[in-house]
Amino acid sequence: MSDRTSRIMEEFNKVKNSKCIPIVKCEFMNGDINNWKVAFEGTPCSPYEDGIFQLKVNLPSGFPSERPYLYFITKMFHPNIRQSDGLVSLNLMYQWIQSRTIEEVIFGFIEVMDNPRVGSGYGEEPQQLLAKDRDKFFEKVEEYTYKYAMDDV
């Protein structure tokens, strides 16, 4: 087993058995160790509560030297998620260091989900609404949670 494959398997098992992330399911997509499907529960007492959110983790051929890419499969309303394809924008990924784990990145994004900030992300509708009316932003997040994140995984 190559060093890269060993690292991927270690990372996969860390996420699958995470004590930090409320994992519902973690699996390889079509048996491909470079593409994972991760499902996790929304944070209690947040607009994401009761939702199950699915995320695709894509590992480029240069991983772990190159950063992973995260895409939400579940349609989300958030300034750090590109609406067109679910791509996640997160400083932890752009400032990638080889020792960082995918578990840390996913956990970091969950923190950003719960505490979005104006000025980060893609500047689309969620960014504009968050800047203009924080309460309406969270109402829309809750609406998306009920509409798109309540299906079984």
C-alpha positions, 0 to 999 in steps of 0.5 A, a space after each residue: 500500500 502506498 503512503 498516499 493510500 495509507 494516508 487516505 485510509 487513515 483519514 477516511 477512518 478518522 472521519 467515519 469514527 469521528 468523536 467531533 462530527 455527528 457522522 451518520 454515514 461515511 463511504 467511498 463513492 462507487 468504490 473510489 477512495 478519492 471520492 467520499 460521501 459523508 453525511 452528518 447531522 445538523 447542529 442542535 439548537 441551530 437552523 440546521 437541527 434535525 437535518 442530515 447534510 451530505 457532502 462529497 469529499 474529492 481528493 486530487 491525485 496530489 493529496 495530501 500535498 494538494 488540498 481536498 475539495 468539498 462539495 455539498 450534495 445537499 442543497 444549502 443556503 450559505 455564503 461559503 457554498 457556491 450555489 451552482 455546484 455546492 463547492 465549499 469555500 473555507 480558509 482552512 482549505 486555501 491555507 492547506 498544510 499537509 498535516 491538516 486532516 479532513 476531519 479538521 476541515 469538515 469540523 471547521 466548516 460545521 463551525 462556519 455553518 453555525 457562525 457565518 460571517 459577511 465578507 467570506 465566501 462567494 458573494 452570492 445571494 446568501 452573502 448579500 442576505 446575511 449582510 442585509 438581514 441576519 434574521 431573514 438569512 437564518 429563516 432561509 437557512 431553516 427553510 432549506 434545511 426542512 426542504 432539502 435536508 430531511 431525507 434519509 441518507 
